[in-house]
């Protein structure tokens, strides 16, 4: 039994200290997931608390088919999507691009000098802004994949989707994100090297 499983078992028996330990282990990643989904620190903090409260209330129903952290991702991600849908907080009215010939969005992987590092940092900030223009569903999968480094299988577990649907959403989300950046003048397709064309955005 792993440490996480032991803590979950103790928490299910009403041990608040064990649950507090689970919160401490996961609160950083859960907060950053909510922050990148909503783009608002106050909303992120509130949704993070909501996710842990729902986890505490729902421990009796948690069967352990996935890890506790995966379950938390699901609770948080769903809460974020619910909020974004209620408030209509995305500007992607045109919908995702379905052009299969369009290449994915990628970031430079090497930054040999200060200027390149500054440019990469600026591009990362522009991508964070562009994420807010995506639909909640596309933002959701891109944040989990590109920023939290979850595998396709893990994302499928988190969102209770089949892997094919996950891959499709990620592909369309990347295309839409790249299109937004190109249209805003914040991204140059000519600047991508062949190496970065094979890698996901980081």
N, C-alpha and C positions, 0 to 999 in steps of 0.2 A: 504493500500500500504506500502510495506517495504521500509526501507531507500535505499536499493540497487535499487529497482524498481523506486523510485523517482529520484535517481541520473541518472539512465539509461534514464528515460524520459527526464530529463533536458539536458543530453548529446546529445540525439537525436535531440534536438532543437538547438544544436550548442554551448551549455554551456561547454567551455573547463575546467572550474573550477570543474564542476561536474564530468567530465571524469577523471580529475587529482585525484579526491577523490577515484574514482573506481580503478585507477591504484595503489594508495597508499594502498588500502585495499587488493589488490590481488597480488602485485608484489613479495612478499616474497615466497608465495606458488608456483607461476608460475615460478619463477627463480629456485627454488629447483626441480621442476618437470623437467625442461629443463636440469638442471645439472645432475640429476640422469639418465636421458635418454641419454645424450651425453657423460657424464664423463669429460667434458671440460668446465671450467669456462668462457672462452672467447666465446665459441659457445653458452653456456647457456645465457649469457648476450645479445648476438646478437639475439638469437631466442626469448628471452623475449621481447625485443624491437619490433621485427617483429610481435609478437602476439598482442601486444597492438596497434601497427600501423594498423594492419589488423582489429582489433576490432573497432578502431575509424572510419576507412573507411567503415566498414560493418555495422555500427550501424543502418543505415536505413533499412537493411534487417533483423535485429535481431527482431524476433517476440515475444520473451519471452516465448517460449514453455518450456524452461529450465531456470535455473537461469543464471545470467550474468557470475558468476564464473565457472559454468559448461561449458558455451560456451567458456570461455577463456581456460579452460583445453583442450577442443577440438581443438581450434586453435593452441595452443602450442604443444600439443601432435602430431598433424598432421604435423606441421612444423618440429618437431624433427625427426619423422619417415621419412619424405622426405629427410632430410639432411643425415640421417644414410644410407638410401638406395642409395643415390647419391654417397656417399663416401665408401659404402660397409664396414662400420665400425662395424663389429661383426665377431667373430671367430668361430661361431657355425656351422661349415661346415657339421657336422654329422647330424644336424637336431634334433628336439625334440624326446625324448624317448616316445614311445607309449605303454609302458608296464603298464597296468592298475594295476598290482599287486605291483608296486613300490610305496612306501609311499611318502608323501609330504615332502618337506623341512621345518624344523622348528627350531627356535632358543630357547634356554633356557629362561624361563620367570622370573626365580628367580636368584638373584645374592647376596647371603648373605655376601660375604666377598670381600676384595680388589682383591684377585687372580681371583675369579669368575668374578668380574666386568671387569678386564683386559682381561680375556679370551673372555668374551662376546663382548667387544669392538673390539678385534682382529678379531673375527668371523664376526662381522658386516662389518668390512673393507674388509674381504675376499669375503663376499657376494657382496659388492659394486663392487669389481673387477670382480667377476664372472658374474655379470649382463651384463657387457660389451661384454661377449661372446655369449649372447643370440641374437636371431633375433630381429629386431626392434619391431615386433608385440608382441612377448612374453615379452620383456622388458617393453613395453608400459603398458600392463595390470598388470604386477607385481608391477611396480612402483605406479600405481594408486591405486591398492588394498592394498599392504602390507606397503607402505611407506606414502601414502596420505590417507589411511583408507577410501577410497570410497567404497560404497556398490556395489554389482553386478548391481543393477538397475541404480545407478549413472554412473558406467563405461559404461553400455549399452547406456545411454543417451549421454555421452561424445563421444563415438566412433561410435555411430549410428549402433550398432550391437544388435542382440537379446541376451537375458540373457544367453541362452544355449551356444551360441558361446563364450561369455565372460567367463563362467565357464570352458569351454573346454580349452580355451587358457591359463587361469590361472593354471589349473591343469597340462597341458603339460609344461608350463613355469616353474612351481615349480619342476617338475620331471627333466627337463633338467638342471636347476640350481643346484639341489642336485647332479645330476650325474657329473657335472663339478667339484663341490667341492670334491666329493668322489674321482674322478680320479686324482685331484691335491693333494690329501692327506690333504685337509684343513677341512674335515668334517668327523666325525665318526658316522655312523648310530647307533652304540651300545651306544653312549652317550646320545641319546634322551630318555627322560622319557616318561611314558605313558601320563602324563599331557600335555607335549609339543606336543605329537603326535596328539592331538586334536585341536591344535591352529595353525593359520597361522604365517608365519615369521613376525617379527616386526622390 
